Amino acid sequence: MEYGISSREYLRRARDCLNLMSPESLLYAAFELRCGIEARMHEYLDAQDHIAKSKKKGWRIPKLGNNLEKTFKSGDRMAEITLLISDTGETVIRLYYTPVTSSLRKMGQKLGDFLHAMTKYGRLNDQWWQDTRLFLEKVYQELEKANKGTLLGPPLIHPATEQIILQTEVIDGQDPNKLLKQFGRKGMRGIMKVNYLNSFPGTK
């Protein structure tokens, strides 16, 4: 049996744990969510070949977050990239970069509290479990937002080549050559529009 280590796979397992509705499953969900946040940050950093390898290492969320901020300089804003055909203005494809926000990073740090042995003997009260579930559901929603986009970062200018860096990931079931087939036809001239958004279209 394979154990996937992408952020989306951690997210899926967290949902499974939350759906079990048992006390221990909440603690397992906390672990999966904590790993999912860290994995998403690594996915963004690992895709950038122009930054030092030392900035891609480690597991501490504040350090990874600082390296993302220094690399992308986009804060908590999403990036929307629209590729159009110059002659007709037809939209070929629209892609999104959805960040690991500062609030989600703070949640990730708090999740560390659930990954240690409990110091109090006996049954914790029902309110504690209820509050924990509400918190974990909120973390799940925020991590789900961070995984909505497929761009592995906002558009950047490579410091050496001055070319635009635009990397996208392929989701299971998608054709990796689709973008090239649509936008890479010989003789086609295109336009790239970039917008920065506070939230994913259609969501609050």
Backbone as ProteinMPNN parsed JSONL, in Angstrom:
{"seq_chain_A": "MEYGISSREYLRRARDCLNLMSPESLLYAAFELRCGIEARMHEYLDAQDHIAKSKKKGWRIPKLGNNLEKTFKSGDRMAEITLLISDTGETVIRLYYTPVTSSLRKMGQKLGDFLHAMTKYGRLNDQWWQDTRLFLEKVYQELEKANKGTLLGPPLIHPATEQIILQTEVIDGQDPNKLLKQFGRKGMRGIMKVNYLNSFPGTK", "coords_chain_A": {"N_chain_A": [[0.838, -1.191, 0.0], [0.565, 2.179, -0.894], [1.764, 5.26, 0.491], [0.891, 8.336, 0.097], [2.597, 11.459, -0.226], [2.029, 14.023, -0.966], [0.645, 17.339, -0.577], [-2.083, 17.372, -1.084], [-2.75, 14.711, -0.702], [-2.242, 14.332, 2.018], [-4.224, 16.048, 2.886], [-6.534, 14.708, 2.009], [-6.427, 12.374, 3.594], [-6.705, 13.554, 6.088], [-9.328, 14.448, 5.928], [-10.649, 11.991, 5.854], [-10.047, 11.053, 8.416], [-11.305, 12.974, 10.037], [-13.924, 12.446, 9.386], [-14.411, 10.084, 10.708], [-15.177, 10.557, 13.301], [-14.267, 9.866, 15.878], [-12.491, 10.166, 19.031], [-9.668, 9.596, 18.899], [-9.257, 9.768, 16.176], [-9.356, 12.464, 15.65], [-6.918, 13.383, 16.601], [-5.201, 12.076, 14.872], [-5.991, 13.324, 12.547], [-5.039, 15.891, 13.043], [-2.289, 15.482, 12.842], [-2.079, 14.776, 10.097], [-2.97, 17.132, 8.893], [-1.066, 18.967, 9.801], [1.223, 17.979, 8.498], [0.331, 18.281, 5.903], [0.247, 21.06, 5.538], [2.96, 21.73, 5.803], [3.95, 20.21, 3.649], [2.764, 21.498, 1.452], [4.058, 23.963, 1.482], [6.668, 23.142, 0.984], [6.311, 22.134, -1.588], [5.926, 24.451, -3.07], [8.373, 25.805, -2.636], [10.277, 23.916, -3.528], [9.861, 23.891, -6.245], [11.162, 26.041, -7.252], [13.957, 26.656, -8.945], [15.891, 28.552, -8.779], [16.525, 29.382, -6.276], [18.414, 28.988, -3.227], [19.321, 25.7, -2.079], [19.338, 25.367, 0.635], [17.264, 26.933, 1.554], [15.103, 25.439, 1.052], [14.971, 23.396, 2.763], [14.138, 21.693, 5.883], [11.621, 21.709, 8.539], [10.306, 23.473, 10.086], [7.662, 25.617, 10.366], [7.582, 28.549, 10.587], [10.135, 29.273, 9.539], [10.08, 28.171, 6.94], [7.943, 29.655, 5.996], [8.993, 32.275, 6.05], [10.961, 32.021, 4.09], [9.374, 31.572, 1.852], [8.042, 34.036, 1.726], [10.181, 35.767, 1.194], [10.897, 34.835, -1.296], [8.591, 34.971, -2.987], [7.208, 37.353, -2.369], [4.52, 38.149, -2.259], [2.722, 38.104, -0.245], [-0.354, 37.273, 1.322], [-1.884, 37.149, -0.899], [-3.627, 35.768, -3.704], [-2.611, 34.628, -6.96], [-3.787, 35.156, -10.178], [-3.576, 33.856, -13.318], [-4.119, 34.518, -16.641], [-4.199, 33.235, -19.828], [-4.294, 34.319, -23.106], [-5.288, 34.347, -26.596], [-3.725, 36.421, -28.86], [-4.807, 37.539, -31.265], [-7.595, 37.067, -31.235], [-8.448, 37.386, -28.636], [-9.387, 35.326, -27.181], [-9.765, 33.325, -24.323], [-7.458, 30.997, -23.335], [-6.579, 29.441, -21.18], [-6.946, 29.493, -17.611], [-5.158, 30.002, -14.708], [-4.236, 29.417, -11.248], [-2.44, 30.574, -8.412], [-2.438, 29.608, -5.16], [-1.83, 30.683, -2.022], [-0.057, 29.495, 0.958], [-1.352, 30.81, 3.546], [-0.597, 33.419, 5.986], [-2.218, 33.127, 8.234], [-2.931, 30.428, 8.07], [-0.446, 29.286, 8.423], [0.051, 29.971, 11.08], [-1.934, 28.457, 12.281], [-0.916, 25.961, 11.668], [1.352, 25.878, 13.29], [0.137, 25.805, 15.788], [-1.016, 23.312, 15.666], [0.986, 21.636, 16.438], [0.679, 21.307, 19.139], [-0.983, 19.172, 19.47], [0.463, 16.968, 18.923], [1.854, 15.72, 20.874], [2.293, 13.708, 23.849], [-0.506, 13.561, 26.044], [-0.705, 15.392, 29.044], [-2.391, 15.295, 31.166], [-4.109, 13.015, 33.157], [-6.868, 10.848, 32.515], [-10.237, 11.289, 31.274], [-10.751, 13.777, 28.899], [-12.835, 16.658, 28.921], [-16.028, 16.936, 27.19], [-16.35, 19.371, 25.897], [-13.77, 20.177, 25.251], [-13.073, 18.352, 23.227], [-14.986, 19.036, 21.336], [-14.305, 21.696, 20.75], [-11.777, 21.245, 19.703], [-12.4, 19.769, 17.404], [-13.811, 21.719, 15.914], [-11.774, 23.568, 15.482], [-9.936, 22.019, 13.958], [-11.476, 21.494, 11.699], [-11.62, 24.041, 10.641], [-8.924, 24.473, 10.028], [-8.654, 22.511, 8.09], [-10.318, 23.546, 6.039], [-8.895, 25.862, 5.34], [-6.453, 24.796, 4.447], [-7.392, 23.355, 2.322], [-8.116, 25.437, 0.604], [-5.554, 26.396, 0.007], [-4.717, 24.429, -1.647], [-6.227, 24.613, -3.905], [-5.317, 25.933, -6.181], [-3.149, 25.41, -9.067], [-0.772, 26.455, -9.847], [2.649, 26.69, -9.03], [3.551, 28.839, -7.598], [3.558, 32.463, -7.733], [3.926, 34.444, -10.779], [7.328, 34.924, -11.601], [10.389, 36.743, -12.176], [13.219, 35.377, -13.504], [16.314, 35.712, -11.94], [18.757, 35.464, -13.296], [18.331, 34.826, -16.051], [16.267, 36.507, -16.733], [13.858, 35.644, -17.639], [10.352, 34.837, -17.557], [9.152, 33.008, -14.857], [7.001, 30.377, -14.612], [5.446, 27.936, -13.252], [3.536, 24.968, -13.244], [1.529, 22.466, -11.636], [0.528, 19.06, -12.249], [-2.562, 17.628, -11.908], [-3.99, 14.545, -10.808], [-5.463, 12.732, -13.422], [-5.482, 14.781, -15.219], [-4.356, 16.03, -18.419], [-1.03, 16.373, -19.063], [0.005, 17.616, -21.292], [-1.856, 19.344, -22.214], [-1.898, 22.17, -21.924], [0.285, 22.918, -23.541], [-0.604, 22.009, -26.011], [-2.811, 23.639, -26.393], [-1.89, 26.281, -26.164], [0.518, 26.383, -27.382], [0.682, 26.271, -30.149], [2.132, 26.454, -33.403], [3.162, 29.591, -34.557], [1.293, 30.99, -33.094], [0.37, 33.837, -31.234], [0.456, 35.132, -28.016], [-1.102, 36.489, -25.014], [-0.435, 37.266, -21.679], [-2.178, 37.734, -18.771], [-2.071, 39.073, -15.51], [-3.484, 38.919, -12.366], [-3.94, 39.895, -8.977], [-5.481, 38.503, -6.216], [-7.654, 38.535, -3.323], [-9.097, 36.359, -2.52], [-10.245, 33.111, -3.62], [-12.004, 32.995, -6.702], [-15.512, 33.034, -6.417], [-15.609, 32.272, -3.803], [-15.609, 33.241, -0.307]], "CA_chain_A": [[0.0, 0.0, 0.0], [1.346, 3.408, -0.997], [1.417, 6.358, 1.388], [1.212, 9.54, -0.646], [3.16, 12.535, 0.595], [1.69, 15.348, -1.471], [-0.242, 18.066, 0.323], [-3.466, 16.945, -1.343], [-2.962, 13.384, -0.116], [-2.391, 14.57, 3.456], [-5.532, 16.668, 3.057], [-7.542, 13.656, 1.836], [-6.428, 11.512, 4.78], [-7.257, 14.333, 7.193], [-10.794, 14.405, 5.793], [-11.076, 10.648, 6.261], [-9.956, 10.973, 9.884], [-12.344, 13.819, 10.612], [-15.224, 11.8, 9.159], [-14.581, 8.93, 11.586], [-15.908, 11.041, 14.474], [-13.777, 9.293, 17.132], [-11.484, 11.048, 19.644], [-8.315, 9.374, 18.384], [-9.172, 10.185, 14.774], [-9.078, 13.9, 15.633], [-5.479, 13.565, 16.777], [-4.581, 11.651, 13.612], [-6.284, 14.391, 11.58], [-4.116, 16.992, 13.334], [-1.005, 15.108, 12.252], [-2.172, 14.855, 8.635], [-3.076, 18.542, 8.519], [0.248, 19.588, 10.029], [2.091, 17.544, 7.404], [-0.183, 18.848, 4.658], [0.691, 22.453, 5.456], [4.4, 21.698, 5.535], [4.162, 19.677, 2.307], [2.408, 22.51, 0.453], [5.124, 24.957, 1.471], [7.804, 22.536, 0.293], [5.989, 22.036, -3.015], [6.171, 25.767, -3.654], [9.805, 26.114, -2.601], [11.038, 22.956, -4.33], [9.662, 24.168, -7.67], [11.983, 27.195, -7.645], [15.339, 26.198, -9.103], [16.823, 29.678, -8.688], [16.825, 29.714, -4.882], [19.366, 28.073, -2.603], [18.747, 24.467, -1.534], [19.194, 25.515, 2.085], [15.973, 27.566, 1.829], [14.045, 24.462, 0.798], [15.061, 22.333, 3.76], [13.595, 21.929, 7.211], [10.216, 21.424, 8.802], [9.734, 24.527, 10.924], [6.761, 26.425, 9.551], [7.984, 29.957, 10.471], [11.282, 29.408, 8.65], [9.609, 27.935, 5.576], [7.115, 30.799, 5.633], [9.877, 33.412, 5.757], [11.608, 31.782, 2.797], [8.357, 31.807, 0.823], [7.808, 35.479, 1.633], [11.333, 36.381, 0.532], [10.94, 34.383, -2.684], [7.429, 35.373, -3.777], [6.869, 38.747, -2.063], [3.119, 38.384, -2.633], [1.892, 38.061, 0.946], [-1.439, 36.294, 1.34], [-2.702, 37.308, -2.101], [-3.598, 34.77, -4.764], [-2.273, 35.112, -8.299], [-4.614, 34.604, -11.255], [-2.894, 34.0, -14.604], [-4.993, 34.238, -17.769], [-3.505, 33.193, -21.109], [-5.227, 34.618, -24.183], [-4.789, 34.426, -27.964], [-3.623, 37.847, -29.176], [-5.654, 37.973, -32.381], [-9.025, 36.943, -30.957], [-8.753, 37.66, -27.246], [-9.96, 34.121, -26.585], [-9.064, 32.784, -23.156], [-7.02, 29.626, -23.54], [-6.579, 28.77, -19.885], [-6.805, 30.369, -16.444], [-4.472, 29.254, -13.659], [-4.188, 30.124, -9.979], [-1.52, 30.26, -7.314], [-3.141, 29.819, -3.894], [-0.744, 30.631, -1.034], [-0.21, 29.064, 2.345], [-1.466, 32.135, 4.15], [-0.004, 33.608, 7.31], [-3.13, 32.567, 9.233], [-2.812, 28.97, 8.004], [0.841, 28.93, 9.023], [-0.128, 30.053, 12.53], [-2.702, 27.269, 12.651], [-0.007, 24.823, 11.586], [2.183, 25.871, 14.497], [-0.72, 25.392, 16.908], [-1.256, 21.875, 15.545], [2.039, 20.932, 17.146], [0.233, 21.007, 20.506], [-1.71, 17.904, 19.471], [1.366, 15.89, 18.52], [2.605, 15.279, 22.047], [1.491, 12.957, 24.819], [-1.305, 14.395, 26.93], [-0.098, 15.417, 30.378], [-3.422, 15.102, 32.181], [-4.694, 11.673, 33.142], [-8.322, 10.809, 32.57], [-11.001, 11.708, 30.108], [-10.925, 15.208, 28.708], [-14.268, 16.951, 28.83], [-16.608, 16.954, 25.851], [-16.154, 20.675, 25.278], [-12.421, 20.2, 24.664], [-13.119, 17.633, 21.959], [-15.796, 19.833, 20.405], [-13.486, 22.841, 20.325], [-10.706, 20.713, 18.858], [-12.978, 19.437, 16.096], [-14.096, 22.969, 15.206], [-10.495, 24.124, 15.048], [-9.376, 21.194, 12.888], [-12.292, 21.706, 10.5], [-11.201, 25.332, 10.091], [-7.614, 24.254, 9.417], [-8.908, 21.746, 6.867], [-10.845, 24.453, 5.023], [-7.83, 26.765, 4.888], [-5.495, 24.021, 3.666], [-8.073, 23.04, 1.067], [-7.968, 26.631, -0.238], [-4.163, 26.467, -0.446], [-4.521, 23.394, -2.656], [-7.131, 24.816, -5.038], [-4.568, 26.342, -7.363], [-2.176, 24.463, -9.616], [0.51, 27.123, -10.059], [3.568, 26.475, -7.912], [4.083, 30.141, -7.23], [3.167, 33.556, -8.618], [4.935, 34.656, -11.831], [8.568, 35.548, -11.148], [11.422, 36.988, -13.174], [14.446, 34.674, -13.135], [17.355, 36.738, -11.747], [19.872, 35.303, -14.234], [17.895, 34.822, -17.455], [15.213, 37.504, -16.873], [12.671, 35.023, -18.203], [9.25, 34.671, -16.614], [9.021, 31.663, -14.305], [5.598, 30.037, -14.414], [5.404, 26.48, -13.16], [2.244, 24.442, -12.826], [1.522, 21.041, -11.327], [-0.48, 18.268, -12.953], [-3.428, 16.891, -10.995], [-4.379, 13.23, -11.314], [-6.551, 12.751, -14.389], [-5.287, 15.849, -16.192], [-3.395, 15.796, -19.49], [0.076, 17.323, -18.878], [0.324, 18.302, -22.548], [-3.006, 20.133, -22.631], [-1.528, 23.576, -22.055], [1.138, 23.064, -24.714], [-1.425, 21.809, -27.204], [-3.714, 24.764, -26.556], [-1.24, 27.592, -26.244], [1.831, 26.297, -28.012], [0.616, 26.017, -31.589], [3.107, 27.217, -34.185], [2.685, 30.864, -35.092], [0.332, 31.636, -32.196], [0.859, 34.896, -30.364], [-0.4, 35.139, -26.837], [-1.043, 37.528, -23.99], [-0.586, 36.759, -20.32], [-2.667, 38.723, -17.825], [-1.844, 38.686, -14.12], [-4.257, 39.627, -11.351], [-3.74, 39.421, -7.604], [-6.79, 38.45, -5.578], [-7.669, 38.23, -1.895], [-9.752, 35.073, -2.305], [-10.526, 32.354, -4.83], [-13.288, 33.386, -7.273], [-16.655, 32.24, -6.004], [-15.534, 31.983, -2.372], [-15.44, 34.419, 0.536]], "C_chain_A": [[0.88, 1.251, 0.0], [0.834, 4.456, -0.009], [1.851, 7.647, 0.696], [1.663, 10.666, 0.25], [2.946, 13.911, -0.018], [0.743, 16.024, -0.488], [-1.684, 17.618, 0.145], [-3.749, 15.576, -0.733], [-3.054, 13.466, 1.41], [-3.783, 15.142, 3.744], [-6.642, 15.618, 2.968], [-7.605, 12.76, 3.076], [-6.978, 12.246, 6.003], [-8.779, 14.325, 7.144], [-11.342, 13.057, 6.235], [-11.08, 10.52, 7.781], [-11.056, 11.786, 10.548], [-13.726, 13.174, 10.466], [-15.475, 10.619, 10.089], [-15.283, 9.277, 12.895], [-15.474, 10.378, 15.784], [-12.71, 10.214, 17.715], [-10.092, 10.863, 19.058], [-8.163, 9.842, 16.945], [-8.917, 11.681, 14.655], [-7.579, 14.156, 15.742], [-4.72, 13.127, 15.526], [-4.802, 12.711, 12.534], [-5.338, 15.573, 11.782], [-2.743, 16.721, 12.726], [-1.032, 15.274, 10.742], [-2.249, 16.309, 8.171], [-1.753, 19.266, 8.694], [1.2, 19.232, 8.901], [1.643, 18.145, 6.077], [0.237, 20.29, 4.459], [2.17, 22.517, 5.095], [4.68, 21.231, 4.106], [3.847, 20.725, 1.236], [3.487, 23.575, 0.361], [6.351, 24.423, 0.747], [7.539, 22.424, -1.21], [6.249, 23.358, -3.724], [7.671, 26.089, -3.713], [10.61, 25.197, -3.524], [10.927, 23.224, -5.823], [10.547, 25.302, -8.179], [13.446, 26.79, -7.733], [16.364, 27.321, -8.962], [17.126, 30.071, -7.251], [17.701, 28.624, -4.27], [18.653, 26.855, -2.008], [18.508, 24.58, -0.032], [17.847, 26.132, 2.46], [14.812, 26.598, 1.634], [13.996, 23.374, 1.86], [14.338, 22.713, 5.051], [12.114, 21.644, 7.307], [9.543, 22.504, 9.632], [8.923, 25.501, 10.059], [7.175, 27.899, 9.485], [9.147, 30.164, 9.508], [10.867, 29.198, 7.196], [8.769, 29.109, 5.088], [7.951, 32.023, 5.29], [10.556, 33.244, 4.404], [10.63, 31.956, 1.64], [8.119, 33.298, 0.627], [8.946, 36.17, 0.884], [11.384, 36.03, -0.957], [9.82, 34.99, -3.52], [7.025, 36.832, -3.578], [5.429, 39.094, -2.439], [2.184, 38.333, -1.434], [0.854, 36.959, 0.875], [-2.303, 36.37, 0.077], [-2.535, 36.131, -3.063], [-3.15, 35.426, -6.064], [-3.152, 34.39, -9.313], [-3.913, 34.895, -12.584], [-3.865, 33.6, -15.712], [-4.179, 34.308, -19.053], [-4.533, 33.348, -22.221], [-4.523, 34.584, -25.533], [-4.839, 35.892, -28.384], [-4.657, 38.297, -30.195], [-7.132, 38.015, -32.019], [-9.409, 37.341, -29.536], [-9.363, 36.476, -26.52], [-9.107, 33.638, -25.423], [-8.732, 31.319, -23.4], [-7.097, 28.84, -22.235], [-6.408, 29.804, -18.789], [-6.249, 29.527, -15.292], [-4.377, 30.106, -12.398], [-3.046, 29.627, -9.105], [-2.256, 30.603, -6.029], [-2.15, 29.628, -2.749], [-1.1, 29.886, 0.242], [-0.186, 30.348, 3.156], [-0.815, 32.198, 5.528], [-0.903, 33.022, 8.395], [-3.069, 31.041, 9.239], [-1.494, 28.514, 8.613], [0.759, 28.981, 10.542], [-0.929, 28.857, 13.044], [-1.801, 26.036, 12.664], [0.9, 24.726, 12.796], [1.385, 25.385, 15.711], [-1.004, 23.89, 16.863], [-0.194, 21.054, 16.261], [1.649, 20.56, 18.566], [-0.456, 19.654, 20.599], [-0.8, 16.702, 19.212], [2.256, 15.405, 19.657], [1.677, 14.483, 22.973], [0.73, 13.92, 25.724], [-0.773, 14.277, 28.354], [-1.098, 15.189, 31.496], [-4.041, 13.719, 32.038], [-6.22, 11.769, 33.183], [-8.951, 11.37, 31.322], [-11.098, 13.222, 30.056], [-12.41, 15.485, 28.496], [-14.73, 17.084, 27.381], [-16.366, 18.276, 25.135], [-14.784, 20.773, 24.624], [-12.419, 19.507, 23.31], [-13.913, 18.408, 20.917], [-15.004, 21.017, 19.861], [-12.368, 22.39, 19.392], [-11.23, 20.391, 17.467], [-13.251, 20.699, 15.278], [-12.818, 23.598, 14.665], [-9.928, 23.342, 13.872], [-10.169, 21.335, 11.598], [-11.915, 23.03, 9.83], [-9.844, 25.212, 9.404], [-7.786, 23.515, 8.09], [-9.381, 22.67, 5.737], [-9.762, 25.363, 4.462], [-6.783, 26.022, 4.055], [-6.103, 23.617, 2.328], [-7.97, 24.21, 0.094], [-6.555, 26.72, -0.811], [-3.867, 25.446, -1.525], [-5.439, 23.554, -3.861], [-6.381, 25.159, -6.32], [-3.604, 25.267, -7.829], [-0.851, 25.13, -9.965], [1.372, 26.966, -8.816], [4.276, 27.759, -7.509], [3.535, 31.207, -8.162], [4.225, 33.735, -9.701], [6.137, 35.426, -11.294], [9.484, 35.802, -12.346], [12.703, 36.312, -12.71], [15.587, 35.682, -13.048], [18.501, 36.648, -12.748], [19.435, 35.464, -15.686], [16.884, 35.913, -17.776], [13.985, 36.95, -17.601], [11.6, 34.885, -17.119], [9.175, 33.211, -16.175], [7.552, 31.41, -14.009], [5.493, 28.522, -14.432], [4.062, 26.024, -12.631], [2.366, 22.96, -12.538], [0.393, 20.363, -12.082], [-1.252, 17.457, -11.922], [-3.801, 15.555, -11.635], [-5.577, 13.34, -12.241], [-6.422, 13.836, -15.435], [-4.242, 15.453, -17.224], [-2.262, 16.809, -19.363], [0.433, 18.101, -20.131], [-0.791, 19.234, -23.004], [-2.651, 21.59, -22.871], [-0.685, 23.807, -23.295], [0.34, 22.937, -25.999], [-2.304, 23.025, -27.477], [-2.977, 26.065, -26.883], [0.066, 27.573, -27.035], [1.808, 26.005, -29.495], [1.548, 26.958, -32.339], [2.469, 28.486, -34.747], [1.711, 31.595, -34.191], [1.03, 32.703, -31.359], [-0.104, 35.036, -29.196], [-0.159, 36.314, -25.913], [-1.227, 36.856, -22.638], [-1.021, 37.908, -19.422], [-2.497, 38.193, -16.406], [-2.684, 39.564, -13.212], [-3.93, 39.045, -9.979], [-5.051, 39.589, -6.852], [-6.647, 38.14, -4.093], [-8.312, 36.893, -1.586], [-10.019, 34.419, -3.657], [-11.884, 32.78, -5.378], [-14.42, 32.456, -6.86], [-16.656, 31.858, -4.539], [-15.369, 33.293, -1.614], [-14.006, 34.56, 0.972]], "O_chain_A": [[1.817, 1.365, 0.791], [-0.359, 4.53, 0.285], [3.029, 8.003, 0.708], [1.167, 10.813, 1.367], [3.614, 14.869, 0.371], [0.114, 15.359, 0.335], [-2.423, 17.498, 1.122], [-4.868, 15.312, -0.295], [-3.848, 12.754, 2.024], [-4.431, 14.767, 4.721], [-7.582, 15.639, 3.763], [-8.689, 12.426, 3.553], [-7.635, 11.643, 6.851], [-9.443, 14.212, 8.175], [-12.372, 12.985, 6.906], [-12.003, 9.95, 8.362], [-11.669, 11.334, 11.514], [-14.59, 13.341, 11.327], [-16.618, 10.191, 10.249], [-15.904, 8.42, 13.524], [-16.266, 10.338, 16.726], [-12.083, 10.97, 16.973], [-9.407, 11.839, 18.752], [-7.082, 10.264, 16.533], [-8.328, 12.13, 13.672], [-7.036, 15.029, 15.065], [-3.713, 13.736, 15.161], [-3.922, 12.967, 11.712], [-4.888, 16.185, 10.813], [-2.113, 17.619, 12.167], [-0.11, 15.851, 10.166], [-1.65, 16.669, 7.158], [-1.359, 20.075, 7.853], [1.914, 20.1, 8.399], [2.469, 18.477, 5.227], [0.55, 20.702, 3.342], [2.576, 23.258, 4.2], [5.545, 21.787, 3.428], [4.561, 20.835, 0.239], [3.8, 24.043, -0.734], [7.0, 25.146, -0.008], [8.454, 22.604, -2.013], [6.739, 23.376, -4.854], [8.166, 26.585, -4.724], [11.519, 25.653, -4.218], [11.806, 22.828, -6.589], [10.671, 25.506, -9.386], [14.103, 26.601, -6.709], [17.569, 27.073, -9.017], [17.902, 30.998, -7.019], [17.721, 27.486, -4.741], [17.535, 26.96, -1.502], [17.588, 23.965, 0.507], [17.338, 25.889, 3.554], [13.676, 26.896, 2.004], [13.096, 22.534, 1.862], [13.982, 23.869, 5.279], [11.442, 21.377, 6.311], [8.333, 22.452, 9.855], [9.453, 26.123, 9.138], [7.124, 28.471, 8.396], [9.148, 31.126, 8.74], [11.261, 29.967, 6.319], [8.861, 29.514, 3.929], [7.643, 32.734, 4.333], [10.709, 34.211, 3.657], [11.009, 32.433, 0.57], [8.006, 33.77, -0.505], [8.713, 37.044, 0.049], [11.853, 36.822, -1.775], [10.059, 35.468, -4.629], [6.552, 37.477, -4.514], [5.152, 40.207, -2.885], [0.974, 38.501, -1.589], [1.141, 35.85, 0.426], [-3.345, 35.72, 0.001], [-1.446, 35.577, -3.21], [-3.294, 36.635, -6.241], [-3.246, 33.162, -9.306], [-3.687, 36.055, -12.928], [-4.374, 32.479, -15.724], [-3.542, 35.323, -19.334], [-5.517, 32.611, -22.278], [-3.309, 34.769, -25.611], [-5.884, 36.533, -28.275], [-5.31, 39.324, -30.008], [-7.847, 38.916, -32.459], [-10.581, 37.607, -29.266], [-9.806, 36.601, -25.379], [-7.883, 33.555, -25.525], [-9.621, 30.503, -23.642], [-7.614, 27.724, -22.193], [-5.806, 30.856, -18.999], [-6.798, 28.48, -14.95], [-4.427, 31.334, -12.453], [-2.733, 28.437, -9.064], [-2.656, 31.749, -5.825], [-1.676, 28.513, -2.531], [-2.27, 29.675, 0.562], [0.879, 30.905, 3.421], [-0.523, 31.174, 6.147], [-0.402, 32.475, 9.377], [-3.146, 30.425, 10.302], [-1.437, 27.463, 9.251], [1.332, 28.131, 11.222], [-0.637, 28.314, 14.11], [-1.903, 25.183, 13.545], [1.188, 23.631, 13.278], [1.9, 24.647, 16.55], [-1.209, 23.265, 17.904], [-0.441, 19.911, 16.648], [2.201, 19.623, 19.142], [-0.512, 19.053, 21.672], [-1.244, 15.556, 19.277], [3.28, 14.761, 19.429], [0.453, 14.576, 22.886], [1.254, 14.962, 26.119], [-0.432, 13.185, 28.809], [-0.717, 14.921, 32.636], [-4.442, 13.308, 30.949], [-6.78, 12.666, 33.813], [-8.266, 11.864, 30.427], [-11.474, 13.87, 31.032], [-13.143, 14.652, 27.96], [-13.93, 17.313, 26.474], [-16.196, 18.307, 23.916], [-14.644, 21.382, 23.563], [-11.832, 20.012, 22.352], [-13.546, 18.43, 19.742], [-15.03, 21.3, 18.663], [-12.05, 23.068, 18.414], [-10.583, 20.703, 16.467], [-12.956, 20.741, 14.083], [-12.782, 24.095, 13.54], [-9.484, 23.938, 12.891], [-9.59, 21.3, 10.512], [-11.895, 23.128, 8.603], [-9.634, 25.776, 8.331], [-7.146, 23.851, 7.094], [-8.894, 22.577, 4.611], [-9.711, 25.609, 3.257], [-6.281, 26.56, 3.067], [-5.402, 23.548, 1.319], [-7.762, 24.008, -1.102], [-6.376, 27.077, -1.975], [-2.876, 25.573, -2.244], [-5.429, 22.707, -4.754], [-6.762, 24.728, -7.409], [-3.281, 24.336, -7.091], [0.1, 24.445, -10.341], [0.889, 27.092, -7.691], [5.448, 27.754, -7.131], [3.093, 30.893, -9.267], [5.332, 33.219, -9.552], [5.986, 36.446, -10.62], [9.364, 35.157, -13.387], [13.221, 36.634, -11.64], [15.808, 36.437, -13.995], [19.154, 37.655, -13.023], [20.093, 36.157, -16.462], [16.657, 36.223, -18.945], [13.169, 37.714, -18.118], [11.904, 34.825, -15.927], [9.14, 32.299, -17.001], [6.931, 32.146, -13.242], [5.456, 27.903, -15.496], [3.514, 26.608, -11.696], [3.205, 22.273, -13.123], [-0.571, 21.005, -12.499], [-0.667, 16.692, -11.156], [-3.913, 15.453, -12.857], [-6.584, 13.961, -11.899], [-7.151, 13.835, -16.426], [-3.354, 14.646, -16.947], [-2.501, 18.004, -19.539], [1.094, 19.137, -20.048], [-0.686, 19.851, -24.064], [-3.042, 22.179, -23.878], [-0.902, 24.775, -24.024], [0.577, 23.668, -26.961], [-2.522, 23.401, -28.628], [-3.386, 26.834, -27.752], [0.645, 28.621, -27.321], [2.803, 25.54, -30.05], [1.727, 28.113, -31.953], [1.385, 28.452, -35.331], [1.333, 32.726, -34.496], [2.131, 32.495, -30.848], [-1.322, 35.056, -29.373], [0.839, 37.027, -26.015], [-2.077, 35.98, -22.48], [-0.335, 38.925, -19.317], [-2.746, 37.018, -16.134], [-2.613, 40.791, -13.273], [-3.676, 37.848, -9.844], [-5.652, 40.664, -6.846], [-5.652, 37.559, -3.659], [-8.102, 36.342, -0.505], [-10.02, 35.079, -4.696], [-12.834, 32.918, -4.607], [-14.293, 31.235, -6.945], [-17.583, 31.2, -4.067], [-15.033, 34.324, -2.197], [-13.669, 35.5, 1.692]]}, "name": "protein", "num_of_chains": 1, "seq": "MEYGISSREYLRRARDCLNLMSPESLLYAAFELRCGIEARMHEYLDAQDHIAKSKKKGWRIPKLGNNLEKTFKSGDRMAEITLLISDTGETVIRLYYTPVTSSLRKMGQKLGDFLHAMTKYGRLNDQWWQDTRLFLEKVYQELEKANKGTLLGPPLIHPATEQIILQTEVIDGQDPNKLLKQFGRKGMRGIMKVNYLNSFPGTK"}
